[in-house]
Amino acid sequence: PLDQKTPDHMSIWRFRQRLVDLGLQDQLLAELNRQLDGRVRTLSCHLPLAHVDAASPPVSAPLADC
């Protein structure tokens, strides 16, 4: 919840270091990316596209149709 204090940098560092020590950082990142991938695709299908003038063409491929 937004009304709770956020962890300080040392708490975050210790948590990250513990993940590294246990060899879990890659597994956690893969699971996080898997969950985000599904949500981002779902969200992108419902967000309106905005026109942006750019000096160069985009470097990424366009999103697949929903």
C-alpha positions in Angstrom: 0.0 0.0 0.0 1.1 3.5 -0.7 0.6 4.6 2.9 3.5 2.4 4.1 7.2 3.4 4.2 9.4 2.2 1.4 12.5 0.1 2.2 15.8 2.0 2.4 18.6 1.3 0.0 20.4 -1.1 2.4 17.3 -3.3 2.8 16.9 -3.5 -0.9 20.6 -4.3 -1.3 20.5 -7.0 1.3 17.4 -8.6 -0.3 19.2 -8.5 -3.7 22.4 -9.9 -2.3 20.5 -12.7 -0.6 18.9 -13.6 -3.9 22.3 -13.7 -5.5 23.7 -15.8 -2.7 20.9 -18.4 -3.1 21.2 -18.3 -6.9 17.6 -17.2 -7.2 18.0 -13.9 -9.1 17.6 -15.4 -12.6 14.6 -17.5 -11.6 12.9 -14.5 -9.9 13.6 -12.2 -12.9 12.3 -14.8 -15.4 9.1 -15.2 -13.4 8.7 -11.4 -13.1 9.2 -10.9 -16.8 6.7 -13.8 -17.6 4.0 -12.1 -15.5 4.8 -8.6 -16.8 4.8 -9.9 -20.4 1.2 -11.1 -20.1 0.0 -7.9 -18.5 1.8 -5.6 -20.9 0.3 -7.4 -23.9 -3.1 -7.2 -22.3 -2.7 -3.5 -21.5 -1.3 -2.5 -24.8 -4.4 -3.9 -26.5 -6.6 -1.4 -24.5 -4.4 1.7 -24.6 -5.0 4.3 -27.3 -2.1 4.9 -29.6 -0.6 8.4 -29.5 1.1 10.1 -32.5 4.6 11.3 -31.7 6.8 13.2 -34.1 10.3 11.8 -34.0 13.6 12.7 -35.7 14.2 9.1 -36.6 12.2 5.9 -37.2 11.6 3.6 -34.3 14.2 0.9 -33.7 11.8 -1.7 -32.4 9.3 -3.8 -34.3 5.6 -2.9 -34.1 3.4 -4.7 -31.6 1.4 -7.7 -32.9 -2.3 -7.2 -33.3 -4.4 -8.0 -30.3 
